[in-house]
Amino acid sequence: MDEKNILKIAYTLFVAVLIALFIGFGVNAFYPGPEMPEYPESSMGYAKEPSEEDQKKQAEYNTKYNEYNDELKVYNRTVSTITLASSVLLLVVSLVFEKRIKLIANGILLGGLFTLIYTLGLSFMVDNRMYSFIVVSISLAVVLVVGHLKFIRPENTSAKKKPKK
């Protein structure tokens, strides 16, 4: 492999990573997640039993943490939906521009796949098996379609163009 091909591969990977980071940080910048409650300071020290005040603070914290956890599940579901749509859009864009600017299109394709991996991780944090299954199903379908359009269809069209003897 020559130096130019190595640079092309490195460039493609760099574009892919930057695109995935762009999507992840962009979503977080414009749609920030819920704030985790701060754990209460204890006045307990080395006492064997927590004071009534410490028990009250702990109960308040537990309530706030449960609310935060519920908000986080909704947030993760929303963000995974946004990133799923973004990854599908990236994959479509990469296929549209494949013939014109192949190097960048490959970076966009990989960036879309990295974003799809991020989406899968978020969907698992939703704590809803049906939602996770739907996201995995959509991801599988998208990857199969993109694989077919990118790798199998070009072989079929080039085989049809060969003249018969």
C-alpha positions in Angstrom: 0.0 0.0 0.0 1.5 3.3 -1.0 1.6 6.5 1.1 -1.2 8.2 -0.7 -3.6 5.3 0.0 -2.7 5.3 3.7 -3.4 9.0 3.8 -6.7 8.5 2.2 -7.7 5.9 4.7 -6.5 8.1 7.6 -8.4 11.0 6.2 -11.6 9.0 5.7 -11.4 7.7 9.3 -10.7 11.2 10.6 -13.8 12.6 8.7 -15.9 9.8 10.1 -14.9 10.4 13.7 -15.4 14.2 13.4 -18.9 13.7 11.9 -19.9 11.3 14.8 -18.5 13.8 17.3 -20.2 16.7 15.5 -23.6 14.9 15.8 -23.1 13.9 19.5 -21.8 17.3 20.7 -24.3 19.1 18.5 -27.3 17.3 20.0 -25.8 17.9 23.5 -25.3 21.6 22.8 -28.8 22.3 21.5 -30.6 19.7 23.6 -28.8 19.3 27.0 -29.6 16.4 29.3 -31.2 16.7 32.7 -29.0 17.8 35.6 -28.1 15.0 38.1 -29.0 16.0 41.7 -26.1 16.6 44.0 -25.6 14.1 46.8 -26.3 15.6 50.2 -23.5 16.3 52.6 -23.7 14.2 55.7 -23.2 15.5 59.2 -22.9 11.9 60.3 -19.1 11.5 60.6 -18.3 8.3 62.3 -21.7 7.8 64.0 -23.3 4.4 63.7 -26.8 5.7 63.0 -27.6 8.6 60.7 -29.4 11.5 62.3 -33.0 12.4 61.5 -31.8 15.3 59.4 -29.4 13.1 57.4 -32.2 10.6 56.8 -34.5 13.3 55.6 -31.7 14.6 53.2 -31.2 11.1 51.9 -34.9 10.6 51.3 -35.1 13.9 49.4 -32.0 12.9 47.4 -33.5 9.5 46.5 -36.7 11.2 45.3 -34.8 13.7 43.2 -32.5 11.0 41.8 -35.5 8.8 40.8 -37.1 11.9 39.0 -33.7 12.5 37.3 -33.5 8.9 36.2 -37.0 9.1 34.7 -36.1 12.3 32.9 -32.8 10.7 31.7 -34.7 7.8 30.1 -37.0 10.2 28.2 -33.9 12.3 27.2 -32.0 9.2 25.9 -35.0 8.1 23.9 -35.4 11.5 22.3 -31.7 11.8 21.6 -31.5 8.3 20.2 -34.3 9.1 17.8 -32.5 12.3 16.7 -29.2 10.5 16.2 -30.9 7.7 14.4 -32.5 10.1 11.9 -29.1 11.9 11.6 -27.3 8.7 10.9 -29.8 7.6 8.2 -29.5 11.1 6.6 -25.7 10.8 6.7 -25.8 7.4 5.0 -28.1 8.7 2.3 -25.9 11.7 1.7 -22.9 9.5 1.4 -24.6 7.4 -1.3 -25.7 10.5 -3.2 -22.2 11.9 -3.3 -20.4 8.6 -3.8 -19.7 9.1 -7.4 -18.6 12.7 -7.2 -16.4 12.8 -4.1 -15.7 9.3 -3.1 -13.2 10.0 -0.4 -15.5 12.4 1.5 -18.5 10.2 0.8 -16.7 7.3 2.5 -16.0 9.4 5.5 -19.6 10.5 5.7 -20.6 6.8 5.4 -18.4 5.8 8.2 -19.5 8.8 10.3 -23.1 7.7 9.8 -22.2 4.2 10.9 -20.4 5.5 14.0 -23.4 7.7 14.8 -25.6 4.6 14.4 -23.4 2.8 17.0 -23.9 5.8 19.3 -27.6 5.6 18.7 -27.7 1.9 19.7 -25.9 2.7 22.9 -28.4 5.4 23.8 -31.4 3.1 23.0 -30.1 0.5 25.5 -30.1 3.2 28.2 -33.8 3.9 27.7 -34.8 0.8 29.6 -37.5 -0.1 27.2 -36.9 -3.4 25.4 -39.4 -2.8 22.6 -37.9 0.6 21.8 -34.4 -0.9 21.8 -35.6 -3.7 19.5 -37.1 -1.2 17.1 -33.9 0.9 17.0 -31.8 -2.3 16.4 -34.3 -3.4 13.7 -34.1 0.0 11.9 -30.3 0.0 12.2 -30.1 -3.5 10.7 -32.3 -2.6 7.8 -30.4 0.6 7.1 -27.0 -1.1 7.2 -28.3 -3.9 4.9 -29.7 -1.5 2.4 -26.6 0.7 2.5 -24.4 -2.4 2.1 -26.4 -3.5 -0.8 -26.4 -0.1 -2.5 -22.7 0.5 -1.8 -21.1 -3.0 -2.4 -23.5 -5.3 -4.2 -25.4 -3.1 -6.7 -22.2 -1.7 -8.2 -21.0 -5.2 -9.0 -24.4 -6.1 -10.6 -24.4 -3.0 -12.8 -20.8 -3.5 -13.9 -21.6 -7.1 -14.8 -24.5 -6.1 -16.9 -22.4 -3.6 -18.9 -19.9 -6.2 -20.0 -20.5 -7.1 -23.7 -21.4 -10.6 -24.5 -19.1 -12.6 -26.7 
